[in-house]
Amino acid sequence: MRAGGVARRRDHVAQQRGHGLGLQALVRLDGRVAGHGREQAVRRRGRIRPVSVPDRLVMEIDYNRTDMAATAALVPGTERIGPRTVRVEADPDTMFRLQELLVYRLRYEL
């Protein structure tokens, strides 16, 4: 499919955006937006209860290499519990930031 083109699959048309097809771009041939279950979800919103999150969360990460665990252990509050494993306990907001740092940002190119 060429960039900006249209892919036809059964009863759906999807417009390409960039390199992939976004869910927001998926439209049915009859003009309705795919995912019409959203209307049902909105009607049920009063019956859906939020998930409760504990005050303290624990995350253990097993890295591919020991030097990655050694680097992660330099972050305050992080404990090295094995040659390639670190453990951290934190409140949900802090854990979100630590996850970003320890999982997504701490990478080495092979």
C-alpha positions in Angstrom: 0.0 0.0 0.0 1.3 3.4 -0.8 1.6 6.2 1.8 -1.7 8.0 2.1 -3.5 5.2 0.3 -6.5 3.2 1.3 -6.6 -0.5 2.2 -9.8 -2.4 1.8 -10.4 -5.4 4.0 -13.8 -7.1 4.0 -16.2 -4.5 5.2 -13.7 -1.9 6.5 -11.7 0.9 4.9 -8.6 2.1 6.6 -6.6 5.2 5.7 -2.9 4.9 6.2 -1.2 7.4 8.5 2.6 7.4 8.5 3.9 3.9 8.6 0.9 2.1 10.1 -2.8 2.0 10.3 -4.2 3.8 13.3 -7.3 2.6 15.1 -8.8 6.0 14.7 -8.6 5.7 11.0 -10.7 2.6 10.7 -14.1 3.3 9.2 -16.8 0.9 8.0 -17.8 1.1 4.4 -21.4 2.0 5.4 -20.0 5.2 7.0 -20.1 4.1 10.7 -17.0 4.3 12.8 -15.6 0.9 13.6 -15.7 0.3 17.4 -19.4 1.3 17.8 -19.2 -0.6 21.1 -18.1 2.7 22.6 -21.8 3.7 22.8 -22.5 0.7 24.9 -19.5 1.5 27.1 -20.8 5.0 27.7 -24.2 3.7 28.7 -22.6 1.3 31.2 -20.1 3.8 32.7 -22.1 4.1 35.9 -21.7 0.4 36.5 -17.9 0.3 35.9 -15.9 0.7 39.0 -12.3 2.0 39.0 -9.5 -0.3 39.8 -8.0 0.2 43.2 -4.3 0.6 43.3 -2.3 -0.1 46.5 -0.4 2.7 48.2 2.9 0.8 47.7 3.9 -1.1 44.6 6.8 -3.5 44.2 8.7 -4.0 40.9 11.4 -6.5 40.2 13.4 -6.3 37.0 15.6 -9.1 35.6 17.9 -7.5 33.1 19.8 -9.3 30.3 23.2 -8.3 31.6 24.7 -7.8 35.0 26.1 -4.3 34.2 22.5 -3.1 33.5 21.5 -4.3 37.0 24.6 -2.6 38.5 23.6 0.7 36.7 19.9 0.4 37.9 21.1 -0.2 41.4 22.6 3.3 41.5 19.1 4.8 41.5 18.1 5.7 45.1 15.6 3.2 46.5 16.6 0.5 44.2 18.0 -2.7 45.7 20.1 -5.3 43.8 18.7 -8.7 44.8 20.6 -10.8 42.3 23.3 -10.6 39.6 20.9 -9.4 37.0 17.9 -8.4 39.2 16.9 -5.2 41.0 13.9 -4.6 43.2 12.2 -1.3 44.0 9.2 -0.4 46.2 7.4 3.0 45.8 4.1 4.8 45.7 2.3 4.6 42.3 3.4 8.0 41.0 7.1 7.4 41.8 6.8 3.8 40.4 5.6 5.2 37.1 8.7 7.4 36.9 11.0 4.6 38.0 9.5 2.2 35.5 10.2 4.8 32.7 13.8 5.1 33.9 14.7 1.5 34.7 12.8 -0.3 32.0 12.5 2.1 29.0 15.5 4.5 29.3 18.1 2.1 30.7 19.0 0.2 27.5 22.3 -0.6 26.0 22.9 -1.2 22.3 24.2 -4.6 21.6 
